[in-house]
Amino acid sequence: MTAAMLLAQPVARLSEDGSTVLLSRGGWSSSFPLSRLPSQIAFYRGLRDRKGGKYAAFYQPTLAALEALSDEIRRRSDDRAGQGNRPEGPIRC
């Protein structure tokens, strides 16, 4: 893990078609289906909290980016209540 990567702020965003979460931090990136966002948030909470929070400084920023994306998706969904549409991308947090 390079110092630049540790200092880079994580970015979580939704793909153009709204089906995929794109997560990046420095030179690292990952993607997963939108349906897995809740389990990824739980996963990063576990990483943040393990060993009494020893790794919180590293994992909290990624968790915050994922939670912000989830909150934004929820807000957009609430705004579109009754339409049954997935939020239009991209959403970037």
C-alpha positions in Angstrom: 0.0 0.0 0.0 1.6 3.3 -1.1 1.4 6.5 0.9 -0.4 8.2 -2.0 -3.1 5.5 -1.9 -3.5 5.9 1.8 -3.9 9.7 1.5 -6.3 9.5 -1.5 -10.0 9.9 -0.6 -12.2 7.0 -1.7 -14.8 7.7 -4.3 -18.0 5.6 -4.6 -20.2 6.2 -7.6 -23.0 4.6 -9.6 -22.4 3.5 -13.1 -24.2 5.2 -16.0 -26.8 2.5 -16.2 -27.3 2.5 -12.4 -26.6 -1.2 -12.0 -23.0 -1.2 -10.7 -21.2 0.5 -7.8 -17.7 1.7 -8.8 -15.4 2.2 -5.9 -11.9 3.7 -6.2 -9.1 5.0 -3.9 -5.8 6.2 -5.4 -4.7 3.6 -8.0 -7.1 0.9 -6.6 -10.6 0.3 -7.9 -13.3 -2.2 -7.6 -16.9 -2.7 -8.8 -19.9 -4.7 -7.7 -23.6 -5.0 -8.5 -25.8 -2.3 -6.8 -27.7 -5.2 -5.1 -24.5 -5.9 -3.1 -24.2 -2.4 -1.7 -25.7 -3.3 1.7 -23.4 -6.3 2.1 -20.3 -4.2 1.1 -21.3 -1.6 3.7 -21.5 -4.3 6.3 -18.2 -5.7 5.2 -16.4 -2.4 5.5 -18.0 -1.8 8.9 -16.6 -5.1 10.0 -13.1 -4.1 8.7 -13.3 -0.7 10.4 -14.4 -2.3 13.8 -12.1 -5.3 13.9 -9.5 -5.5 16.7 -11.2 -2.8 18.6 -11.1 -0.3 15.8 -7.4 -0.6 15.1 -8.0 -0.2 11.4 -10.7 2.4 11.5 -8.5 5.2 10.2 -8.0 3.2 7.0 -11.5 1.8 6.4 -13.7 4.6 7.7 -13.2 6.8 4.6 -14.3 4.0 2.3 -17.2 3.2 4.5 -18.2 6.8 4.5 -18.1 7.0 0.7 -20.3 3.8 0.4 -22.8 5.1 3.0 -23.0 8.5 1.3 -23.7 6.7 -2.0 -26.4 4.6 -0.3 -28.0 7.7 1.2 -28.0 9.5 -2.1 -29.6 6.5 -3.9 -32.2 6.4 -1.1 -32.9 10.1 -1.5 -33.3 9.9 -5.2 -35.5 6.8 -4.8 -37.7 8.6 -2.3 -38.0 11.5 -4.8 -39.1 9.1 -7.5 -41.5 7.2 -5.2 -44.1 5.3 -7.1 -42.3 5.4 -10.4 -40.3 2.2 -9.7 -37.2 3.5 -11.6 -33.6 3.0 -10.5 -31.8 6.3 -9.9 -30.3 7.7 -13.1 -26.5 7.7 -12.9 -23.9 8.7 -12.3 -24.0 9.4 -8.6 -20.6 10.2 -7.2 -19.8 10.4 -3.4 
